[in-house]
């Protein structure tokens, strides 16, 4: 797969952090799923805390 520098520059100019994409692609699918689950669990805890605070 050829890398087109113009596409990467355009994505970065748009605000996409290419380094994060590359870092994620270095992970195995299992590692990516674990990170996803961890982030999802944190989001759920934050939502519960927010709802508890609002009453």
Secondary structure, 3 states (H helix, E strand, C coil): CCCCHHHHHHHHHHCCCHHHHHHHHCCCHHHHHHHHHHHHHHHHHHHHHHHHHHC
